[in-house]
Amino acid sequence: MNGWLSEYDMVLGIREKVVSDLRKPAYLSAFLSLVFLLLPACSGQNQQEHSQHGAAATAGTTTPLLVIQDMSIPLQVELEPTNAQILKENQLRIIVPAEHVDKLKLAKVSVTLTMPSMDHGAVNFEAAAFKDGEFTAKIIPTMVGGWLATITFEVDGQTATATYPFEAVP
């Protein structure tokens, strides 16, 4: 039993040393700096997934070149208001370049919203043809944070998708 008590005392001694070291301003500062440096790395995987889909826009801005994966058609996507508001209708405008309008004129367009960081399901919205080459969807994000709008075009039984990341605010 003496051996066990001495090991126990040794563990307590190490714990007390670590705790007392963390109480020193320099150690605490270094520890907190390390935590803050590691936080952005946690979201790096989602950013990499988004860039693989061709969505290179920053949240809430016009996307100059959002390519439909299977059709190689560049799209322009605009969100009004620029920062989507939660629990309110926000307009997602999808603009097809004039040279590709005929390919998508009869397309059925839908938008699926997901929060990649939350993994709590998807919310689906239909997009309506606004005028030749323009589709609009009234989307309603349900909570604050980063969202991903997956825009799906269905033409002649085939589908193609493009993604658009954005932020929702209160």
C-alpha contacts under 8 A as a table, 3 or more apart, distances in Angstrom:
res1	aa1	res2	aa2	distance
1	M	4	W	5.07
1	M	5	L	6.32
2	N	5	L	5.18
2	N	6	S	6.24
3	G	6	S	5.23
3	G	7	E	6.34
4	W	7	E	5.19
4	W	8	Y	6.13
5	L	8	Y	4.94
5	L	9	D	5.95
6	S	9	D	4.94
6	S	10	M	6.03
7	E	10	M	4.89
7	E	11	V	6.25
8	Y	11	V	5.16
8	Y	12	L	6.24
9	D	12	L	5.08
9	D	13	G	6.03
10	M	13	G	4.98
10	M	14	I	6.26
11	V	14	I	5.15
11	V	15	R	6.15
12	L	15	R	5.03
12	L	16	E	6.07
13	G	16	E	5.15
13	G	17	K	6.18
14	I	17	K	5.05
14	I	18	V	6.22
15	R	18	V	5.21
15	R	19	V	6.15
16	E	19	V	5.15
16	E	20	S	5.97
17	K	20	S	5.15
17	K	21	D	6.01
18	V	21	D	5.06
18	V	22	L	6.20
19	V	22	L	5.14
19	V	23	R	6.37
20	S	23	R	5.11
20	S	24	K	6.84
21	D	24	K	5.40
21	D	27	Y	6.32
21	D	28	L	7.96
22	L	25	P	7.40
22	L	27	Y	5.18
22	L	28	L	4.98
22	L	31	F	7.89
23	R	27	Y	7.17
23	R	28	L	6.23
24	K	27	Y	5.61
24	K	28	L	6.19
25	P	28	L	5.15
25	P	29	S	5.90
26	A	29	S	5.15
26	A	30	A	6.18
27	Y	30	A	5.10
27	Y	31	F	6.06
28	L	31	F	5.07
28	L	32	L	6.13
29	S	32	L	5.24
29	S	33	S	6.07
30	A	33	S	5.07
30	A	34	L	6.22
31	F	34	L	5.19
31	F	35	V	6.40
32	L	35	V	5.05
32	L	36	F	6.27
33	S	36	F	5.18
33	S	37	L	6.11
34	L	37	L	5.08
34	L	38	L	6.25
35	V	38	L	5.27
35	V	39	L	6.38
36	F	39	L	5.33
36	F	40	P	7.62
37	L	40	P	6.62
37	L	41	A	7.69
38	L	41	A	5.36
38	L	42	C	6.91
39	L	42	C	5.45
39	L	43	S	7.48
40	P	43	S	5.62
40	P	44	G	6.66
41	A	44	G	5.09
41	A	45	Q	7.92
42	C	45	Q	7.08
43	S	46	N	5.66
43	S	47	Q	6.66
44	G	47	Q	5.13
44	G	48	Q	6.22
45	Q	48	Q	5.11
45	Q	49	E	6.28
46	N	49	E	5.05
46	N	50	H	6.24
46	N	116	P	6.98
46	N	117	S	7.49
47	Q	50	H	5.15
47	Q	51	S	6.30
48	Q	51	S	5.23
48	Q	52	Q	6.35
49	E	52	Q	5.26
49	E	53	H	6.84
50	H	53	H	5.40
50	H	54	G	7.02
50	H	55	A	6.10
50	H	56	A	7.79
50	H	163	T	7.49
50	H	165	P	7.45
51	S	54	G	5.26
51	S	55	A	5.54
51	S	56	A	6.02
52	Q	55	A	7.58
53	H	69	Q	7.55
53	H	162	A	6.72
53	H	163	T	6.26
54	G	66	L	6.02
54	G	67	V	6.19
54	G	69	Q	7.94
54	G	162	A	7.31
54	G	163	T	7.18
55	A	63	T	7.69
55	A	65	L	7.93
55	A	66	L	5.72
55	A	67	V	7.85
55	A	162	A	7.50
55	A	163	T	5.76
55	A	164	Y	5.58
55	A	165	P	7.04
56	A	63	T	7.28
56	A	65	L	7.90
56	A	66	L	7.47
57	A	61	T	6.62
57	A	62	T	7.14
57	A	63	T	5.25
57	A	64	P	7.86
57	A	164	Y	7.31
57	A	165	P	7.15
58	T	61	T	6.01
58	T	165	P	7.29
58	T	166	F	7.14
59	A	83	N	7.62
59	A	165	P	5.96
59	A	166	F	4.01
59	A	167	E	5.54
60	G	78	E	7.34
60	G	79	L	5.90
60	G	81	P	7.90
60	G	82	T	4.56
60	G	83	N	5.43
60	G	84	A	7.38
60	G	166	F	5.40
60	G	167	E	6.72
61	T	78	E	6.41
61	T	79	L	6.99
61	T	82	T	6.43
62	T	76	Q	6.59
62	T	77	V	5.58
62	T	78	E	4.84
62	T	79	L	7.40
63	T	66	L	6.18
63	T	75	L	7.59
63	T	76	Q	5.23
63	T	77	V	5.31
63	T	78	E	6.95
64	P	75	L	7.25
64	P	76	Q	5.46
64	P	77	V	7.69
65	L	74	P	5.28
65	L	75	L	5.74
65	L	76	Q	6.17
66	L	74	P	5.25
66	L	75	L	4.79
66	L	76	Q	6.25
66	L	77	V	7.59
66	L	162	A	6.75
66	L	163	T	7.63
66	L	164	Y	7.89
67	V	71	M	7.96
67	V	72	S	5.73
67	V	73	I	5.34
67	V	74	P	4.34
67	V	75	L	5.91
67	V	162	A	6.31
68	I	71	M	5.61
68	I	72	S	5.45
68	I	73	I	5.37
68	I	74	P	6.51
68	I	75	L	7.30
68	I	160	A	6.08
68	I	161	T	5.47
68	I	162	A	4.87
69	Q	72	S	5.84
69	Q	73	I	7.85
69	Q	160	A	6.24
69	Q	161	T	6.12
69	Q	162	A	6.41
70	D	160	A	5.49
70	D	161	T	7.55
71	M	160	A	6.88
73	I	96	V	7.76
73	I	100	H	6.97
74	P	96	V	7.04
74	P	97	P	7.08
75	L	94	I	6.83
75	L	95	I	5.77
75	L	96	V	5.20
75	L	97	P	6.82
76	Q	94	I	5.92
76	Q	95	I	5.00
76	Q	96	V	6.65
77	V	92	L	7.01
77	V	93	R	5.61
77	V	94	I	4.71
77	V	95	I	6.25
77	V	164	Y	7.63
78	E	82	T	7.82
78	E	92	L	5.85
78	E	93	R	5.09
78	E	94	I	6.69
79	L	82	T	5.32
79	L	83	N	7.58
79	L	84	A	7.24
79	L	90	N	7.11
79	L	91	Q	5.79
79	L	92	L	4.69
79	L	93	R	6.30
80	E	83	N	7.32
80	E	84	A	6.95
80	E	90	N	5.81
80	E	91	Q	5.14
80	E	92	L	6.56
81	P	84	A	5.65
81	P	85	Q	7.60
81	P	90	N	6.41
81	P	91	Q	7.30
83	N	166	F	7.71
83	N	167	E	6.27
83	N	168	A	6.00
83	N	169	V	6.42
84	A	90	N	6.02
84	A	141	P	7.46
84	A	166	F	7.69
84	A	167	E	6.46
84	A	168	A	4.62
84	A	169	V	6.10
85	Q	88	K	5.82
85	Q	89	E	7.63
85	Q	90	N	6.93
85	Q	140	I	7.77
85	Q	141	P	7.12
85	Q	168	A	5.45
85	Q	169	V	5.04
85	Q	170	P	5.62
86	I	140	I	6.45
86	I	141	P	5.01
86	I	142	T	5.31
86	I	143	M	5.55
86	I	144	V	6.40
86	I	168	A	5.95
86	I	169	V	5.99
86	I	170	P	5.53
87	L	140	I	5.62
87	L	141	P	5.97
87	L	142	T	5.28
87	L	143	M	7.36
88	K	139	I	7.99
88	K	140	I	5.51
88	K	141	P	7.45
89	E	138	K	5.60
89	E	139	I	5.53
89	E	140	I	5.03
90	N	138	K	5.48
90	N	139	I	5.26
90	N	140	I	6.20
91	Q	136	T	6.57
91	Q	137	A	5.81
91	Q	138	K	4.74
91	Q	139	I	6.25
92	L	136	T	5.60
92	L	137	A	5.20
92	L	138	K	6.30
92	L	139	I	6.82
93	R	134	E	7.00
93	R	135	F	5.88
93	R	136	T	4.55
93	R	137	A	6.65
94	I	134	E	5.64
94	I	135	F	5.08
94	I	136	T	6.13
95	I	133	G	5.70
95	I	134	E	4.57
95	I	135	F	6.54
96	V	100	H	6.48
96	V	101	V	6.09
96	V	133	G	4.76
96	V	134	E	6.22
97	P	100	H	5.58
97	P	101	V	6.42
97	P	133	G	6.73
98	A	101	V	5.25
98	A	133	G	6.68
99	E	102	D	7.52
100	H	103	K	5.54
100	H	104	L	6.92
100	H	133	G	7.95
101	V	104	L	5.42
101	V	105	K	5.72
101	V	132	D	6.71
101	V	133	G	5.05
102	D	105	K	5.11
103	K	106	L	7.75
104	L	107	A	4.96
104	L	133	G	7.56
104	L	153	F	7.80
104	L	155	V	6.98
105	K	132	D	7.02
105	K	133	G	6.98
106	L	155	V	6.77
107	A	153	F	5.90
107	A	154	E	5.35
107	A	155	V	4.83
107	A	156	D	7.99
108	K	127	A	7.76
108	K	153	F	5.79
108	K	154	E	5.09
108	K	155	V	6.71
109	V	126	E	6.37
109	V	127	A	5.24
109	V	128	A	7.15
109	V	135	F	7.63
109	V	151	I	7.06
109	V	152	T	5.59
109	V	153	F	4.71
109	V	154	E	6.42
110	S	124	N	7.20
110	S	125	F	5.74
110	S	126	E	4.40
110	S	127	A	5.15
110	S	137	A	7.74
110	S	151	I	5.88
110	S	152	T	5.27
110	S	153	F	6.82
111	V	124	N	5.87
111	V	125	F	5.13
111	V	126	E	6.17
111	V	127	A	6.77
111	V	137	A	7.18
111	V	149	A	6.16
111	V	150	T	5.52
111	V	151	I	4.59
111	V	152	T	6.24
112	T	122	A	6.29
112	T	123	V	5.57
112	T	124	N	4.44
112	T	125	F	6.23
112	T	149	A	5.58
112	T	150	T	5.09
112	T	151	I	6.62
113	L	122	A	5.52
113	L	123	V	5.10
113	L	124	N	6.39
113	L	141	P	7.47
113	L	147	W	6.62
113	L	148	L	5.68
113	L	149	A	4.67
113	L	150	T	6.44
114	T	119	D	7.48
114	T	120	H	7.75
114	T	121	G	6.48
114	T	122	A	4.90
114	T	123	V	6.73
114	T	147	W	5.72
114	T	148	L	5.35
114	T	149	A	6.69
115	M	118	M	5.37
115	M	119	D	6.13
115	M	120	H	7.23
115	M	121	G	7.89
115	M	122	A	7.88
115	M	145	G	7.76
115	M	146	G	6.19
115	M	147	W	4.63
115	M	148	L	6.13
116	P	119	D	5.57
116	P	146	G	7.71
116	P	147	W	6.92
116	P	148	L	7.07
117	S	146	G	7.62
125	F	137	A	6.68
125	F	138	K	7.22
125	F	139	I	6.53
126	E	137	A	6.14
127	A	135	F	5.94
127	A	136	T	5.13
127	A	137	A	4.19
127	A	138	K	7.45
128	A	135	F	5.34
128	A	136	T	5.41
128	A	137	A	6.37
129	A	132	D	7.28
129	A	133	G	7.74
129	A	134	E	5.98
129	A	135	F	4.38
129	A	136	T	6.53
130	F	133	G	7.96
130	F	134	E	5.34
130	F	135	F	5.09
130	F	136	T	6.19
131	K	134	E	5.27
131	K	135	F	7.16
141	P	144	V	7.77
141	P	147	W	7.84
141	P	168	A	6.63
143	M	168	A	6.97
143	M	169	V	7.75
143	M	170	P	7.84
144	V	167	E	7.42
144	V	168	A	4.97
144	V	169	V	5.07
144	V	170	P	6.26
145	G	167	E	5.49
145	G	168	A	5.30
145	G	169	V	6.84
146	G	165	P	7.17
146	G	166	F	5.90
146	G	167	E	4.55
146	G	168	A	6.45
147	W	165	P	5.73
147	W	166	F	5.33
147	W	167	E	5.85
147	W	168	A	7.10
148	L	163	T	6.61
148	L	164	Y	5.67
148	L	165	P	4.38
148	L	166	F	6.30
149	A	163	T	5.57
149	A	164	Y	5.01
149	A	165	P	6.12
149	A	166	F	7.69
150	T	161	T	6.54
150	T	162	A	5.82
150	T	163	T	4.43
150	T	164	Y	6.44
151	I	161	T	5.44
151	I	162	A	5.23
151	I	163	T	5.95
151	I	164	Y	7.71
152	T	159	T	6.62
152	T	160	A	5.75
152	T	161	T	4.45
152	T	162	A	6.70
153	F	159	T	5.48
153	F	160	A	5.30
153	F	161	T	6.25
154	E	157	G	6.28
154	E	158	Q	5.53
154	E	159	T	4.37
154	E	160	A	6.64
155	V	158	Q	5.34
155	V	159	T	6.36
